[in-house]
């Protein structure tokens, strides 16, 4: 496998993979790729040397996001007065894409 970066800083990876064609579909094993964003370019060449190219972007992300909650009510205990006023929950979501909902 060859890797590098293009002029814009995008990561380039050249991977020669053994692909299998069956029923009009092409499949292969990309499990050796590290986490990150990729653009897969598939070039097919027939017996007469004619080629066809297709590409698709993909994101490999094997790391689960982490969530943490701040201590509720400062001490982890909600007393009657705090409950009457309403309790605000806050925390942090790390590794979650912008715009995705986080449900408590």
N, C-alpha and C positions, 0 to 999 in steps of 0.2 A: 504494500500500500504506500502511495506517495501522498504527502500532505504539504500544505503551504497556505499562503494568503494571497488574494488578488489585490489589485490596486486600491480598492475601497476598504481593505481590512477584513473582508469576508473570508472565512476558512474554506479552503479547497481541499477535497480529499478525492484521490483517484483510487478506486477500489475495483480490482478485477475479480468478479464474482462468477461462480458457476450458476447459471440460471436455467430453469426448466420451463419449457413451453408446453402447455396442454390446454386444449379446448379454447384457444385464442387468448389465454392468459399466460403471463410470464411471472414467475416467482423466484425468489432467491433468499438467502440468509444474510441479513445485515446486522446480526447480533454482535459482530465485532466492532461496530461503531461506538464511539464514546458519546455521552450525552451532549446535545447541542442541536443547532439548526442546520439542516442540510438541504441542498437542492440536488435531487437524484436525476441524472440524465441517462436515458436508455437509448442506445443506438443499435438498431437491428440492421443486419446486412444479409441480403438473400444470396443465393448461389451465383447470381449474375453480377453481384457487386453493387446492387442498388441498395441505398440506405434509407432508413426512416428514423427520425429522432423524436422523442417525447420526454418531457421533464415534469417533475412534481416536487414541491417543497414538502419537507417533513421535519418534525421536531421529535427528538428522542429525549425523554425525561423520565429517568428511573428513580429519581429522588422524590419522596413524598414531602409535601409541605409540612411545616411545623407551626403549631398554634400555641400561644400562651395567653393566659388571662391574668390581669392584675389582681391583687388581693381584693376581694369584695369587701366594701365598707371599711377598708383599712386594716381590719383585723380578721377578716374571713367569717365574721358573724354578723348577721343582720338582726338588729334589735327592733323593738316595736316602733320606736321613733323613726328609725331609718326606713323601715318598711312603709310607714305612713307617708314619708316624704318621697318615696321612690328611690330605687337603687340603680345606679348606672353601672353597666358592665363595660370594661375596656380591656383591650389586649392587643396582641400583635400577630399577624399572619405572615410568615416568612416562606418564600418560595411559591406563592400563589400569584397567578397572572393577574395583572391589572384588570379590573372590571368584573372579575368572577365573584359570585356571592359567597360569603362565609356565614353559615347558619349556626346559631347557638341553640 
